[in-house]
Amino acid sequence: MLNNKVGFVIGYSGGASDQFVLKTVDGGFNWNRIDLGIAGTFNIYNDLNIINSNEIVVSGGNGSDDTGFVIRSKDGGVTWAYD
């Protein structure tokens, strides 16, 4: 959690192709799915770090070819780009 209202979580709902990032702005009462725009269906999100209110970093790997990735938002989770 960034503070008592804003927070993020990563997870999956069954398999590597069902990875997700969720964001709350009301202390966890409601969560919205965020599309990171990552290509491929076997990406596995391993870690999420909230650097500050603007910068969030998700890292992980591709389960099909064992490559890693880092994707970063610099606007509070609105847009994302590979780092």
N, C-alpha and C positions, 0 to 999 in steps of 0.2 A: 504494500500500500504506500502510495505517495504521502497521503495524509488521511484524515478520518473520513473523507468523502471519495477521493479518487484512488483507484487501484486497478491493477492488471493481473491476469492469471493466464497460464498456458496449460494445455492439456490435450487429451484426445478422447474420442468417443468410439473406440473400437479398433482402429488400426492406424498405420502411419499416414494413410490418405485422409484421415479424419482429424488431423491436428487443428487446433484452434487457439486463438488469443481472444480473451474477453476483457472488456473494460467496464468499470462501474464509476459513476459520478455521484452516487447517493449512498455511499458507505456499504455497498454490497447488497442492497435490496433488489436492484435490477442490474443486469449484465447485458452488454451488447457485444456481439461478435465483430471482430475487426478482421478485414481482409488485408493481409500483408502483401498480396500480389506476388507470392513466390511461385515460380513455375515448377512443375513436377508434382508427382503424386506420392512420393516416398520421403518427403522431408519430415524430419523428426525434430521438434523443438525441445531443446535440452535445458535452456536457461533463459530467464527474463530478468533484466536489471533495469530499475528505474533510477536513472542518473540524477535527474531533476524534473521539474514540472514539464519541461519541453522534450527532454531526451530520454528515450526508452530503447533498449537494445535487446534483441532476441538472437540467440545463437543456437546452432544445432548441426545436424548432419543429414546427408542424403542416404537413406538406407539401401538404395539400389547400387550405388557406386562408391560409398564410403568417403565422400567429399564433405567438407564442413562449410558452413556459411555463417555470416553475421549480417543481420539486417537491422537498420536503425531508423528511428523516427526522431526528427528534430522539431516536431510541432505537436507534441503531446499525444501522438498516436494516430493522427489524421492521415498522414502520408508516410510511406516507408521506402527505403532504398537499400540495396546491398552495400555493404561497407567494404 
